[in-house]
Every structure is written in structure tokens, then in C-alpha cells.
Amino acid sequence: MVSTVIERPETPVDDLPIDEELITDSVDAVLGMALSTSTREDIDGKTLALFGHLNLLLAEELGADEDPKVKELFHEAYRHLDMKGRPNKETPAFSAFSYMRQTAFLTQRFLKVYEKRSGTGVS
């Protein structure tokens, strides 16, 4: 048996494109959730996934230096992500659910800015 190995250059993580469809699907899934049918584990897991998406978008050059609305969006995101305001184990489920939804809306707004700046979009 002969085995062939093809060497491919590794793409740095910073050069990988943002998966807009994945982010949109995650946001849509969260916004489709109902508190009455969601477990705290579901809420916490979805919130962590949204944190990852939002952090990817925050790392992009979205024109905050040129656009005061985008700059304010960045400030809003950093305030929202501040550890002091995040839900913890003692936080009631409805508060954690509300925080998750706020994170989804914020991620959605960042994605729209990203799509506008990059000229892409899944919608």
C-alpha cells in the first residue's frame, strides 16, 4: 500500500473568514428559544457560543474610528461583556435568558456592520 501526504500551508487563524451563516444560524436559534422550554444549561451554552461569535466580530476592523455609531456599538459590546454584568450560577434563569437574548441582538448588529463593510451577506 502506498500512502501520499500532501502538505498544505497552514492558514493563520486571523486570516480565516468570518462564518456569517453560522453566526446568523446561532443568533436565529437563540432568538427562537422560549424561556419556558429552555434549561439553564441551554442558556449558558448558547450564551458562550454567542460570546465566541461576538469576540470574532469585535476583532474585525469595522470602521469605529470613522463612524461614531460603530464606535458606540463597540462601547456597548464591551460594557455588555464586562464580567461584572454577566450572569453567574446564582443568577435567575429569566435574567440569564434575557442576557443571552441581548447578546444575540448585539451579535446580530455587529454582523450587519461586518456584512456592510465586507460587502458580503447571507440574507
C-alpha positions as CSV (number, residue, x, y, z in Angstrom):
1,M,0.0,0.0,0.0
2,V,1.3,3.4,-0.9
3,S,0.4,6.5,1.1
4,T,0.6,10.0,-0.2
5,V,0.9,13.0,2.0
6,I,0.0,16.4,0.6
7,E,1.5,19.3,2.5
8,R,-0.8,22.3,2.7
9,P,0.3,25.6,4.1
10,E,-1.5,26.4,7.3
11,T,-3.7,29.4,7.2
12,P,-3.3,31.7,10.3
13,V,-6.4,31.9,12.4
14,D,-6.6,35.7,11.9
15,D,-6.8,35.2,8.1
16,L,-9.8,32.8,8.3
17,P,-13.1,34.4,7.1
18,I,-15.9,35.0,9.5
19,D,-18.6,32.3,9.1
20,E,-21.6,34.7,8.6
21,E,-24.0,31.8,8.1
22,L,-23.0,30.1,11.3
23,I,-23.3,33.3,13.3
24,T,-26.7,34.0,11.7
25,D,-27.9,30.5,12.5
26,S,-26.7,30.8,16.1
27,V,-28.5,34.1,16.6
28,D,-31.7,32.9,14.9
29,A,-31.6,29.8,17.2
30,V,-31.3,31.9,20.3
31,L,-34.0,34.3,19.3
32,G,-36.3,31.4,18.6
33,M,-35.8,29.9,22.1
34,A,-38.5,30.3,24.7
35,L,-37.7,30.6,28.4
36,S,-40.4,28.1,29.3
37,T,-38.7,25.3,27.3
38,S,-35.0,26.3,27.9
39,T,-32.8,24.8,30.5
40,R,-30.2,26.8,32.2
41,E,-27.5,24.6,30.6
42,D,-29.0,25.5,27.1
43,I,-29.0,29.2,28.0
44,D,-25.4,29.1,29.3
45,G,-24.2,27.1,26.3
46,K,-25.8,29.4,23.7
47,T,-24.5,32.4,25.5
48,L,-20.9,31.1,25.4
49,A,-21.3,30.4,21.7
50,L,-22.5,33.9,21.1
51,F,-19.6,35.3,23.1
52,G,-17.3,33.5,20.7
53,H,-19.1,34.9,17.6
54,L,-19.1,38.4,19.1
55,N,-15.4,38.3,20.0
56,L,-14.6,37.3,16.4
57,L,-16.6,40.3,15.2
58,L,-15.0,42.6,17.7
59,A,-11.6,41.7,16.4
60,E,-12.5,42.9,12.9
61,E,-11.8,46.4,11.5
62,L,-15.4,47.7,11.3
63,G,-14.6,51.4,11.0
64,A,-15.1,52.5,14.6
65,D,-12.6,55.3,14.1
66,E,-14.6,56.8,11.2
67,D,-18.2,56.1,12.3
68,P,-19.4,57.3,15.7
69,K,-22.4,54.8,15.6
70,V,-20.0,51.9,15.1
71,K,-17.7,53.3,17.9
72,E,-20.7,53.4,20.2
73,L,-21.6,49.8,19.2
74,F,-18.1,48.8,20.3
75,H,-18.6,50.6,23.7
76,E,-21.9,48.9,24.2
77,A,-20.4,45.5,23.5
78,Y,-17.6,46.0,25.9
79,R,-20.0,47.2,28.6
80,H,-22.2,44.2,27.9
81,L,-19.3,41.7,28.1
82,D,-17.9,43.1,31.3
83,M,-17.6,40.3,33.8
84,K,-19.5,42.3,36.5
85,G,-22.7,42.3,34.4
86,R,-22.6,38.7,33.3
87,P,-24.9,36.1,34.7
88,N,-23.4,33.6,37.2
89,K,-24.7,30.5,38.8
90,E,-26.8,32.4,41.3
91,T,-28.5,34.5,38.5
92,P,-32.1,33.5,38.0
93,A,-32.8,31.7,34.7
94,F,-35.0,34.5,33.4
95,S,-32.2,37.1,33.9
96,A,-29.7,34.7,32.2
97,F,-32.2,34.2,29.3
98,S,-32.6,38.0,28.9
99,Y,-28.8,38.4,28.9
100,M,-28.5,35.7,26.2
101,R,-31.0,37.4,24.0
102,Q,-29.3,40.8,24.5
103,T,-26.0,39.1,23.4
104,A,-27.8,37.7,20.4
105,F,-29.2,41.1,19.4
106,L,-25.7,42.7,19.9
107,T,-24.1,40.0,17.8
108,Q,-26.7,40.5,15.1
109,R,-26.0,44.2,15.0
110,F,-22.2,43.6,14.7
111,L,-22.8,41.1,11.9
112,K,-24.8,43.6,9.9
113,V,-21.9,46.1,10.3
114,Y,-19.4,43.4,9.2
115,E,-21.5,42.4,6.2
116,K,-21.9,46.1,5.1
117,R,-18.1,46.7,5.5
118,S,-17.1,43.5,3.8
119,G,-19.7,43.6,1.0
120,T,-20.9,40.1,1.9
121,G,-24.1,38.8,3.5
122,V,-26.2,35.7,3.7
123,S,-29.5,37.4,3.7
